[in-house]
Structures are given as C-alpha cells and as structure tokens.
Amino acid sequence: MSAKHTTQSKQQLAALSLSAIGVVFGDIGTSPLYAVKEVFASGISTDPNHVLGVLSLIFWSLTLVVTIKYAIFIMRADNKGEGGVMALMALALNGAKSNPQRQVFLITTGLLGAALFYGDSIITPAISVLSAVEGLQIIAPKLEHYILLITIVVLGVLFMMQSSGTSKVGRLFAPVMVIWFASLAVLGVINIIKVPSVLMAVNPAYGFSLLLELGWKGFVIMGAVVLSITGAEALYADMGHFGLKPIRFAWFGFVFPALLLNYFGQGALLISNPAAIENPFYLLAPAWALYPLLILATLATVIASQAVISGAFSVTRQAIQLGYCPRMNILHTSGDEMGQVYVPAVNWLLMVSVFILVLSFQSSSSLASAYGIAVTGTMMTTTILAFYVIQALWKWNKPTSILFLSFFLSIDLAFLIPNCLKIPTGGWLPLVVGGVLFLIMTTWIKGKTLLAQYLEEKRMLFEELEERIKDHPLATVEGTAIYLARSVHGVPQVLLHNLEHNHVLHEKIVVLTIVTKEEPYVDEAHRLKIRAFGDNGNFFRVKMYFGFQEQQDVRRALQLCCHEGLDIDQKNVSFFIGSERLAFRRKSPMPKWRRSLFRFLTHNSSSAIEYFKIPVERVIELGIRIEL
C-alpha cells in the first residue's frame, strides 16, 4: 500500500470518526447530565466509600456493556455493513432457515426489541433536553418557572425541522459534540486533580462492597446506574452510516475517556462537597462557565434527540420493507445519503408523545423512573439474537456460545430486574408503548400471513390461464399492462378480476412482484429476474429484489427491464392495482379482537401508488373482495 493511499485512508478514518462523534454518541454522551444525580437520589449517602462504589459500578458498566459487549462483540455481527436490532434479526433468521419454530422465536424477539426502541425514542428527547434546561435551577433560579416552556419550545423546533432532513443540521453536529466531550473531559480533570484518590474507583471491589453493604437497596440502585449506558445500542444501530472502525476509533480514542473523566470528576466533587448532589454536573463548572455550559448542554441534548428520532425513522422503514408494519409515507431527505429518511406519521406521533411526557412528569428526575426498562429490554433482545448469530453463522462451539449468552444475559438481567421495580412510578410507560406497537406488528404479520394463504388457495397457474383463454378467446388491445402482485407464484387476483369484467387482453402483460430480502442491499446483478410465459411470449413474470434499506421504486424497475431486454414503452403502459376490501369468515383464524385492528391498519396503510413511486396517471384500481 502506498504512503499516499495510507494517508488518504487515515484521513477518511478521521473524518468518519469525527462524524460518528456528532451522531452516534449523543445519547450516551449526555448521560452525565443526570446519571450520577439519579443514582444518589435512590437514597444512599454521599460519603466517600459510597461515591467510590457508585463510580466503580458506572466504570464497569461502561466497560462491560458498551466496550466489550457492543464495541468488541456485537458490532462484528454486521448484515452487509448494517447494524441495529432489525438487521441483527434478519442475520439470525438467515441461520435458522430450516427451523420454522426458531424463526418464529427470533422474529418475536426482534419485534420486541424494535417495539421497546420506540419507547426509548419517546423518553430520550424528553429527559435529555429537560435535564439540560434544568441547569437554570442552578444558574438563574428566578427563571425556574420557564423550564417546561423552554423545553417544549426547543423540542417543538427540533421536530418541525425533521422534514428538511438532518444533512443541514448535521454539519454542526460533529463540532458541537467534539466541544461537548472535550468540555466533559476538562471539567472532570479539574475536579479529579483536587481529589486524585477518586481514581481508585476503577477497582471493582468498591462496587461489590457497595452492593453487599446496601443489600436490597444496592440491587435497586442498578436501575439508576443503567442511565450511564443508555445510548449503547446506537453504536451498533448506526454502524451502516459510518462503519465499524470509525465508531470504535471514536469510542476508544475520545468518547469513552471523556465520559470516564467527567464521571470521576463528579465523584471527586461529591467527595469534597457532598451538597453538590443537587446538580453535580453543572456544579463541576466555575460560575463564569455556567451559561455557556447550559447552551452547550442544550445543543448536545438536541443532537442526542435528533439521533434517536432519526433512528426511529430508520427502524420504521426497515419494519415496513420486511413486512412487519403497514406501509407509511416515507420521504428521502437527501439525494446523497440513502439512510436519511423522514416519516411524517412517526414524527408527529413522537412529538405529541414527547410533549405529553414533559408536561406530565415535569422533571428529569421523575422521567428517570420511566427510563431504563426500554433500554435494558432492547439490550437483552440484542444479546439473545447475537447468541444465535455467533452459534449458527460464526460457528462458535456450543460451550463458548452459551458462556457468551450467560455472561451478558446476567448483566442485562442485573439492570432489567431493578428497572422492573420502577413500573408503578413510570416504568409502565415504555412497556405500554412497546406493547401497543408489538400488538400492531404481530397483528399485521398475522393478517398478511392469512392473506398469503388466501391467495395461495385461489392461485391459478399461468398455464391454466392460457388454456382458459384458448377456450374463450379475448379481444387484444395495444400497450402493456403491469399487474402488481403480492405472491411470487401464479396469476394475481387483480389480473383475473380484470379479465373477468373487461374481457380484454393487453398485447404484453407483466406481473411484477417486489421482494424484500433479509439483507440491507441487493447487488444490481441480482436485482431482476424475468421469465416469459405463453406460446406468443406475451406473458412475463418479473421479480424485483430490494434490501430492507433500499427505496422500492417501480419506475426504476421498468428501466431495468428495458436494459434486460424486456422492452416496455412507459408512455403506453397501464398499472393495475387491486384495491382490497377485507371481510372475515365467522370461523376465521384471525382472533376477533385483532380483526378490527387489522382492518384499520389496512385501510390506513399508505397507497401502493405513492409507496412504490408509480405514475398515478397510469394507474387503474380494481376493487377485490377478500374473505379471510
């Protein structure tokens, strides 16, 4: 490798690492605002031994969960470079193709993780921005009454900016977050110098002795310690945007040290001044730096919220592509970055939910009781899915795989069980959100499965259709008819419906099925499959394959067909789409309580015309009654 190429590679790694600091680490990077304060709010005193014990628990949580579990192990499980719970589920499913029962378990686990992620997406913006603005209680107590109003305004502006995409705001992300992490480190060092003995907390014995001393209460504070690792999932989820090396480089080289220095700095402050527990983060700074720190913290929390909101858009798109969620209107906000999408319905639902949270809980301390259970639940689903990946695809031997699962699952449980104690005081919130979304996704999957079975029962082969046409000849008209079909086999119902009522046949008929693969991207060489039927060669079955990260565009399908030798005149083509009307038999396999929900989801699903970018002026919709 030449010196010039090496230099370019290093520059590219540095640039991507810098960008990752601006996007990936916003959530975990703003945890110092509230994590230490909430641990001591659990009811333990701020004597030196307790402070060292808490710092030890935070240090080893960051080391074991974020560094070892995610940065070293989980991030190796990339699905063609993509990460996140949906990508991991798709990867695990690839290793369980011959085991239907395991597939059902993996899909259920993955959907639970995705549903809990939405609960996290609602709480993170609320607690992050609110905790930053609460600095006014220290800086300007007279303005304390305006904290909720300022929080609502900041969050409102953030959600209204989503439609323009993150690319414009993204240019500010990296510099702001670099300054933020540098400030965390500097503030920490200033206070560590005053009490250097605080560094002894790296010894795990302090953490163990604290847990043993406090007994049951020590177990409970683990539910607050988890606040220091919220955002760990983002390292894996955003891997597709930045790559493995840049995220690891940023974490080990800058973010992890900055976080540790700040946490240890807060610990040093509490040892020297126990009264600083009122707000140990802001009291780290000298008086002259408080206003700049407040502004910087607010910007950092907005960036952290932006990353979580963008993640919700991305997970929604993946769920739609994989068939786990009804179609929604998805807008691509960047011509260069495929991953930058905006889902209006999700954006406004998140905004309303976040506003309700802020106005209901009114403080970051109250919200902290609702935080954690969604995060730990998602972490647990990631551990389980990773176990199947390392066993089936990485070919680890069984004892090693079980050791991995047991070790990290025990850590996840050590965080999850204490957080379950918060259910009555707010932990119910992400569980309700996750439960509702899980119900919606499983109902949609059940309905789509029944619909596929119905189509299979009604299926007619192309050969049968040809024989019927020979017996009952139809008039032929010019042009090409393209029928969108759900199934990759047989004649679609909308084609049979059209022939039955209009009694005409186009000179060229194309049955187009769009298939989403359980991988993020599909190579162009494997994008298209075309098969001709009929004696006259006028029937064509076209299958077009997309990854779950790709935009599904029918106009592009037509262009590719032309390149593959299937000539389609786009000015003389008609798209036939079935407008389905659902009904349920009395003994339908669909439970009664799910039927209305599935009918509602189907009715409010985004139009296939908009979703697949079909020229609306070329569309003919035919009503089809389907009885499940």
C-alpha positions in Angstrom: 0.0 0.0 0.0 1.4 3.4 -1.0 2.1 6.2 1.5 -0.4 8.4 -0.3 -3.1 5.8 -0.1 -2.3 5.2 3.6 -2.6 8.9 4.3 -5.9 9.1 2.5 -7.2 6.1 4.5 -6.2 7.7 7.7 -7.8 11.0 6.7 -11.0 9.1 5.8 -11.0 7.3 9.1 -10.5 10.5 11.0 -13.3 12.2 9.0 -15.8 9.4 9.6 -14.8 9.1 13.3 -15.5 12.8 13.7 -18.9 12.5 12.0 -19.7 9.5 14.3 -18.9 11.6 17.3 -21.6 14.0 16.1 -24.3 11.4 15.6 -23.7 8.1 17.3 -22.7 9.2 20.8 -25.2 11.9 21.5 -27.4 9.8 23.8 -24.7 8.2 25.9 -22.7 11.5 25.8 -25.5 13.4 27.6 -26.0 10.8 30.3 -23.6 12.6 32.7 -26.2 15.4 32.9 -28.4 13.2 35.1 -26.9 9.7 35.8 -24.9 10.3 38.9 -27.6 12.6 40.4 -30.2 9.9 39.9 -28.1 7.1 41.4 -27.8 9.0 44.7 -31.4 10.0 44.5 -32.1 6.3 45.2 -31.5 7.1 48.8 -27.8 6.5 49.5 -25.5 9.0 51.3 -22.6 10.8 49.6 -19.8 9.6 51.9 -16.5 8.8 50.1 -16.9 5.0 50.1 -20.4 5.2 48.6 -19.1 7.7 45.9 -16.3 5.3 45.0 -18.7 2.4 44.9 -21.1 4.2 42.6 -18.2 5.3 40.3 -16.9 1.7 40.2 -20.4 0.5 39.1 -20.6 3.1 36.4 -17.0 2.4 35.2 -17.5 -1.3 34.9 -21.0 -0.9 33.3 -19.4 1.2 30.6 -16.6 -1.2 30.2 -18.5 -4.5 30.2 -21.7 -3.4 28.3 -20.6 -0.6 25.9 -17.0 -1.5 25.3 -16.8 -5.3 25.4 -20.4 -6.3 24.5 -21.1 -3.8 21.9 -17.9 -2.3 20.6 -16.0 -5.6 20.5 -18.6 -8.4 20.1 -22.0 -7.2 18.8 -20.6 -4.8 16.2 -18.9 -7.8 14.5 -22.4 -9.1 13.6 -23.0 -6.7 10.7 -25.5 -7.5 8.0 -23.5 -6.4 4.9 -22.3 -3.4 6.9 -25.7 -2.6 8.5 -26.5 -2.9 12.2 -29.4 -2.5 14.6 -32.0 -4.9 16.0 -33.8 -5.4 12.7 -30.5 -6.1 10.8 -29.4 -8.5 13.6 -32.8 -10.3 13.5 -32.5 -10.7 9.7 -29.0 -12.1 10.1 -30.2 -14.5 12.8 -33.0 -15.6 10.5 -30.5 -16.5 7.8 -29.0 -19.0 10.2 -32.4 -20.6 11.0 -34.0 -21.1 7.6 -34.5 -24.8 8.3 -36.1 -24.3 11.7 -39.6 -22.7 11.5 -40.1 -22.7 15.3 -36.8 -20.9 15.8 -37.7 -18.4 13.1 -40.9 -17.5 15.0 -38.9 -17.1 18.2 -36.3 -14.8 16.5 -39.0 -12.7 14.8 -40.8 -12.3 18.1 -37.6 -11.3 19.9 -36.6 -8.9 17.2 -40.0 -7.2 17.2 -40.0 -6.9 21.0 -36.6 -5.1 20.7 -37.9 -2.8 18.0 -41.0 -2.0 19.9 -39.1 -1.2 23.1 -36.8 1.0 21.0 -39.8 3.3 20.2 -40.4 3.6 23.9 -36.8 4.8 24.2 -37.3 7.2 21.3 -40.1 8.9 23.2 -38.3 9.2 26.6 -34.8 10.2 25.3 -35.7 13.6 23.8 -37.8 14.5 26.9 -35.3 13.6 29.6 -32.2 14.8 27.7 -33.5 18.3 26.8 -35.3 18.7 30.2 -32.2 17.8 32.2 -30.1 20.3 30.2 -32.6 23.2 30.7 -32.9 22.3 34.4 -29.5 23.9 34.7 -31.4 27.1 35.1 -32.3 26.0 38.6 -28.6 26.5 39.5 -27.7 29.3 37.2 -30.8 31.5 37.4 -33.3 30.3 40.0 -35.7 33.1 39.0 -36.2 31.5 35.6 -37.1 28.1 37.1 -40.8 28.6 36.2 -39.9 28.8 32.5 -38.0 25.4 32.3 -41.0 23.5 30.9 -41.9 26.2 28.4 -38.3 26.4 27.1 -38.1 22.6 26.9 -41.3 22.4 24.9 -40.1 25.2 22.5 -36.7 23.5 21.9 -38.3 20.1 21.3 -41.0 21.7 19.0 -38.4 23.3 16.8 -36.5 20.0 16.7 -39.5 18.0 15.5 -40.5 20.7 13.0 -37.0 20.7 11.5 -37.2 16.9 10.7 -38.9 17.4 7.3 -35.8 19.2 5.9 -33.6 16.3 6.8 -30.5 16.0 9.0 -27.9 16.9 6.4 -28.1 20.7 7.0 -28.1 20.5 10.8 -25.7 17.6 10.6 -22.8 19.8 9.6 -23.0 21.4 13.1 -23.3 18.1 14.9 -19.7 17.0 14.9 -18.1 20.3 16.0 -20.7 20.8 18.8 -20.2 17.2 20.1 -16.4 17.4 20.0 -16.6 20.6 22.1 -19.1 18.9 24.4 -16.9 15.8 25.0 -13.8 18.0 25.4 -15.7 20.1 28.0 -16.8 16.9 29.8 -13.1 15.8 30.0 -11.8 19.2 31.1 -14.4 19.7 33.8 -13.7 16.2 35.0 -9.9 16.7 35.1 -10.2 20.0 37.0 -12.0 18.2 39.8 -10.0 15.0 39.7 -6.8 17.0 40.4 -8.3 18.2 43.6 -9.2 14.6 44.8 -7.0 12.2 42.9 -7.9 9.3 45.2 -11.2 9.1 43.3 -9.4 7.1 40.6 -9.3 4.2 43.0 -12.9 3.5 41.9 -11.5 1.5 38.9 -11.1 -1.3 41.4 -14.3 -3.4 41.1 -14.0 -4.2 44.8 -15.6 -0.8 45.6 -18.6 -1.6 43.5 -19.1 -5.1 45.0 -18.6 -3.8 48.6 -21.3 -1.1 48.0 -23.7 -3.7 46.7 -23.0 -6.0 49.7 -23.3 -3.2 52.2 -26.6 -1.9 50.8 -28.2 -5.3 50.2 -31.6 -4.9 48.6 -31.1 -1.1 48.2 -27.8 -1.9 46.4 -29.7 -4.0 43.9 -32.2 -1.2 43.4 -29.5 1.4 42.5 -28.5 -0.7 39.5 -31.8 0.6 38.0 -30.2 4.1 38.1 -26.7 3.0 37.1 -28.2 1.9 33.8 -28.7 5.6 32.9 -24.9 5.8 32.3 -25.1 3.3 29.4 -28.3 4.5 27.6 -27.4 5.0 24.0 -25.1 2.0 23.8 -27.4 0.5 21.2 -26.6 3.4 18.9 -23.0 2.2 18.4 -24.5 -0.9 16.6 -27.5 0.7 15.1 -25.6 3.5 13.3 -22.8 1.2 12.0 -24.2 1.3 8.5 -23.7 5.0 8.2 -20.1 5.2 9.5 -18.6 1.7 9.6 -17.0 -0.4 12.3 -13.6 1.1 12.5 -14.6 4.8 12.8 -17.1 4.1 15.6 -14.6 2.0 17.5 -11.9 4.6 16.9 -14.1 7.4 18.2 -15.3 5.4 21.2 -11.9 4.2 22.4 -9.9 7.3 21.4 -12.2 10.1 22.6 -15.7 9.4 23.9 -15.0 6.7 26.4 -12.1 8.6 28.1 -14.1 11.9 28.1 -17.1 10.2 29.8 -14.9 8.5 32.4 -13.1 11.7 33.3 -16.4 13.5 33.8 -18.0 10.8 35.9 -14.8 10.6 38.1 -14.8 14.4 38.2 -18.4 14.4 39.5 -17.3 11.8 42.1 -14.4 14.0 43.2 -16.7 17.0 43.6 -19.1 14.9 45.8 -16.3 13.7 48.0 -15.1 17.3 48.6 -18.6 18.8 48.7 -21.4 16.4 49.4 -24.0 19.2 49.0 -23.2 19.3 45.3 -25.5 16.3 44.8 -28.2 19.0 44.0 -26.8 19.0 40.4 -23.2 17.5 40.3 -22.8 18.1 36.6 -23.4 21.9 36.5 -21.6 22.4 39.8 -18.4 21.0 38.2 -18.0 24.2 36.3 -16.9 27.6 37.6 -19.6 30.3 37.9 -18.4 32.2 34.7 -18.8 29.0 32.6 -22.4 28.1 33.7 -24.3 30.0 30.9 -22.0 28.7 28.1 -22.3 25.2 29.6 -26.1 25.4 29.7 -26.2 26.4 26.0 -23.7 23.7 25.0 -25.7 21.1 27.0 -28.9 22.1 25.4 -27.3 21.8 21.9 -25.9 18.4 22.9 -29.2 17.1 24.1 -30.9 18.3 20.9 -28.3 16.4 18.9 -28.8 13.3 21.1 -32.6 13.6 20.5 -32.1 14.0 16.7 -30.1 10.8 16.6 -32.8 8.9 18.4 -35.6 10.4 16.2 -33.6 9.5 13.0 -33.2 6.0 14.4 -37.0 5.7 14.8 -37.4 6.7 11.2 -34.8 4.1 10.1 -36.3 1.3 12.1 -39.8 2.1 10.8 -38.6 1.9 7.2 -36.9 -1.4 7.9 -40.0 -2.8 9.5 -42.1 -1.7 6.5 -39.7 -3.2 4.0 -39.6 -6.5 5.8 -43.4 -6.7 6.0 -43.7 -6.2 9.8 -45.5 -2.9 9.6 -48.2 -1.2 7.4 -46.9 1.0 4.6 -46.3 4.6 5.5 -45.4 7.7 3.5 -41.5 7.8 3.5 -39.7 10.9 2.3 -36.0 10.8 1.4 -34.4 14.0 2.6 -31.0 13.6 0.9 -30.0 12.8 -2.6 -26.7 11.6 -1.5 -27.4 9.6 1.7 -29.9 6.8 1.2 -30.3 6.4 5.0 -31.7 9.9 5.6 -35.4 9.5 5.6 -38.4 11.3 7.1 -41.6 9.5 8.1 -44.2 12.2 8.8 -46.6 10.0 10.7 -43.9 8.8 13.1 -42.5 12.3 13.6 -45.8 13.9 14.7 -46.7 10.9 16.9 -43.3 11.2 18.6 -43.7 14.9 19.0 -47.1 14.7 20.7 -46.0 11.8 22.9 -42.8 13.7 24.0 -44.9 16.8 24.8 -47.3 14.8 26.9 -44.3 13.2 28.7 -42.7 16.6 29.5 -45.9 18.1 30.7 -46.9 15.0 32.8 -43.6 14.2 34.5 -42.3 17.9 34.6 -38.7 17.0 35.8 -35.8 14.8 34.6 -35.9 13.0 38.0 -39.5 11.9 37.5 -38.7 10.9 33.9 -35.7 8.8 35.1 -38.2 6.4 36.7 -39.6 5.7 33.2 -36.2 5.5 31.6 -34.1 2.3 31.6 -36.6 -0.5 31.2 -36.9 0.1 27.4 -33.1 0.3 27.1 -32.4 -2.8 29.1 -35.1 -4.7 27.3 -33.6 -3.8 23.9 -30.2 -4.8 25.1 -31.5 -8.2 26.2 -33.1 -8.9 22.8 -29.8 -7.9 21.2 -27.9 -10.4 23.4 -30.3 -13.3 22.5 -30.2 -12.6 18.8 -26.4 -12.3 18.9 -26.2 -15.7 20.5 -28.0 -17.3 17.6 -25.8 -15.4 15.1 -22.5 -16.5 16.7 -23.7 -20.1 17.0 -25.2 -20.5 13.5 -23.1 -18.2 11.4 -19.9 -17.7 13.2 -19.7 -21.4 14.1 -18.6 -20.9 17.7 -18.8 -24.1 19.6 -21.7 -24.6 22.0 -19.9 -24.1 25.3 -18.4 -20.8 24.2 -21.7 -19.6 22.8 -23.5 -20.5 26.0 -20.8 -18.7 28.0 -21.3 -15.6 25.9 -25.1 -15.7 26.4 -24.9 -16.5 30.1 -22.4 -13.7 30.9 -24.0 -10.9 29.1 -27.6 -12.0 29.8 -26.8 -12.0 33.5 -25.6 -8.4 33.2 -28.7 -7.5 31.2 -30.9 -9.0 33.9 -28.9 -7.2 36.7 -30.1 -4.0 35.0 -33.6 -5.1 33.8 -34.9 -6.6 37.1 -34.2 -3.4 39.2 -35.8 -1.3 36.4 -38.9 -3.5 36.7 -39.4 -2.0 40.2 -39.9 1.3 38.5 -43.0 0.1 36.7 -45.5 1.6 39.1 -43.7 5.0 39.1 -43.3 5.5 35.3 -41.7 2.3 34.0 -45.1 1.3 32.7 -44.9 3.9 30.0 -42.3 2.4 27.7 -43.9 -1.0 28.3 -47.3 0.3 27.2 -45.8 2.0 24.1 -43.8 -1.2 23.3 -46.8 -3.4 24.0 -49.1 -1.4 21.7 -46.5 -1.4 18.9 -45.8 -5.1 19.3 -49.5 -5.8 19.1 -49.8 -3.8 15.9 -46.8 -5.5 14.3 -47.9 -9.0 15.3 -51.5 -8.3 14.1 -50.1 -7.1 10.8 -48.0 -10.2 10.4 -50.9 -12.5 11.2 -53.1 -10.7 8.8 -50.5 -10.8 6.0 -50.0 -14.5 6.6 -53.7 -15.2 6.3 -53.8 -13.0 3.2 -50.9 -15.1 1.6 -52.8 -18.3 2.5 -56.0 -16.9 0.8 -54.0 -16.0 -2.3 -52.4 -19.5 -2.4 -55.8 -21.2 -2.2 -57.1 -19.0 -5.1 -53.9 -19.4 -7.1 -54.1 -20.2 -10.8 -51.1 -21.1 -12.8 -50.2 -19.2 -16.0 -50.6 -22.5 -17.9 -54.2 -22.8 -16.7 -55.0 -19.2 -17.6 -53.6 -19.8 -21.1 -55.9 -22.9 -21.6 -58.9 -20.9 -20.4 -58.0 -18.0 -22.9 -57.7 -20.6 -25.7 -61.2 -21.9 -24.9 -62.6 -18.4 -24.6 -60.6 -16.0 -26.8 -60.4 -12.4 -25.6 -60.0 -9.2 -27.6 -56.4 -7.9 -27.6 -55.6 -4.2 -27.1 -52.4 -2.3 -27.7 -50.0 -1.5 -24.9 -48.5 -3.1 -21.8 -50.4 -4.0 -18.7 -48.4 -4.3 -15.5 -50.1 -6.1 -12.6 -48.6 -5.7 -9.1 -48.7 -9.0 -7.3 -48.0 -9.9 -3.7 -47.2 -13.5 -4.4 -44.2 -14.7 -6.4 -46.2 -17.6 -7.8 -49.3 -17.9 -10.0 -51.6 -15.3 -11.6 -52.6 -12.3 -9.4 -56.2 -11.9 -8.4 -56.3 -8.4 -10.0 -55.4 -9.8 -13.4 -58.2 -12.5 -13.2 -60.6 -9.7 -12.0 -59.8 -7.5 -14.9 -60.2 -10.3 -17.5 -63.5 -11.4 -15.9 -65.0 -8.0 -16.1 -63.4 -6.2 -19.1 -62.8 -9.3 -21.3 -59.7 -7.8 -23.0 -56.1 -8.7 -23.0 -53.2 -6.4 -23.5 -50.6 -7.4 -26.1 -48.0 -7.5 -23.4 -48.7 -8.5 -19.8 -46.2 -8.1 -17.0 -46.8 -9.5 -13.5 -44.5 -7.6 -11.2 -43.6 -8.7 -7.6 -41.3 -6.7 -5.4 -39.5 -8.9 -2.9 -37.6 -7.6 0.2 -34.6 -9.6 1.1 -33.4 -10.1 4.6 -30.3 -8.1 3.9 -29.8 -4.3 3.6 -28.7 -4.1 0.0 -29.0 -6.2 -3.1 -26.4 -6.2 -5.9 -27.5 -4.8 -9.2 -26.6 -8.1 -10.9 -29.2 -9.9 -8.7 -31.8 -7.2 -8.8 -34.1 -8.6 -11.5 -35.5 -11.9 -12.6 -37.6 -12.1 -15.8 -39.4 -15.2 -17.0 -41.6 -15.4 -20.2 -44.7 -17.5 -20.4 -47.1 -18.4 -23.2 -46.8 -19.5 -26.8 -46.7 -16.0 -28.1 -44.3 -14.8 -25.4 -46.7 -12.1 -24.3 -46.8 -13.0 -20.6 -43.9 -12.0 -18.3 -43.2 -12.7 -14.6 -40.9 -10.1 -13.2 -39.4 -10.3 -9.7 -37.5 -7.3 -8.4 -35.4 -7.7 -5.3 -34.6 -4.9 -2.8 -32.8 -4.9 0.5 -34.6 -3.6 3.6 -32.5 -0.4 3.5 -33.3 0.5 -0.1 -36.1 2.6 -1.7 -38.5 0.5 -3.7 -39.2 2.3 -7.0 -41.3 0.8 -9.8 -40.2 3.4 -12.3 -36.7 2.1 -11.8 -37.9 -1.4 -12.3 -39.2 -0.5 -15.8 -35.8 1.0 -16.7 -34.0 -2.1 -15.6 -36.5 -4.3 -17.5 -35.6 -2.4 -20.7 -31.9 -3.0 -20.0 -32.6 -6.7 -19.6 -34.3 -7.0 -23.0 -38.0 -6.6 -21.9 -39.0 -3.6 -23.9 -41.7 -1.5 -22.1 -43.0 1.8 -23.6 -43.6 3.9 -20.5 -45.9 6.2 -22.4 -48.2 3.3 -23.3 -48.3 1.3 -20.1 -51.1 0.8 -17.6 -50.6 -0.3 -14.0 -53.4 -2.5 -12.5 -53.6 -2.5 -8.7 -56.1 -4.3 -6.5 -58.0 -2.2 -4.0 -58.7 -4.9 -1.4 -61.8 -4.9 0.7 -61.5 -7.2 3.7 -64.1 -9.4 5.3 -63.7 -12.1 7.9 -65.4 -15.5 8.0 -67.2 -16.5 11.2 -64.6 -19.1 11.8 -61.6 -17.1 10.7 -58.2 -18.0 12.2 -57.8 -14.3 13.0 -59.0 -13.7 16.6 -62.0 -11.4 16.8 -60.1 -8.8 18.9 -57.5 -8.5 16.1 -59.9 -8.2 13.2 -60.9 -4.6 13.6 -57.3 -3.6 14.2 -56.1 -5.3 11.0 -58.9 -3.8 9.0 -58.0 -0.4 10.4 -54.3 -0.9 9.6 -55.1 -2.0 6.1 -57.4 0.9 5.5 -54.9 3.5 6.7 -51.9 1.9 5.1 -50.1 4.2 2.6 -51.2 3.7 -1.0 -49.1 1.4 -3.1 -49.1 4.1 -5.8 -47.2 6.5 -3.5 -45.1 4.0 -1.8 -43.7 2.3 -5.0 -43.5 5.6 -6.9 -45.9 4.5 -9.6 -47.0 7.3 -12.1 -50.5 8.0 -10.8 -51.9 8.9 -14.2 -51.1 5.4 -15.5 -52.9 3.6 -12.7 -56.2 1.6 -12.8 -57.5 0.4 -9.5 -59.9 -2.6 -9.3 -61.9 -3.5 -6.2 -61.3 -7.0 -4.9 -63.2 -8.6 -2.0 -61.0 -10.8 0.2 -62.5 -13.1 2.9 -60.1 -14.3 5.5 
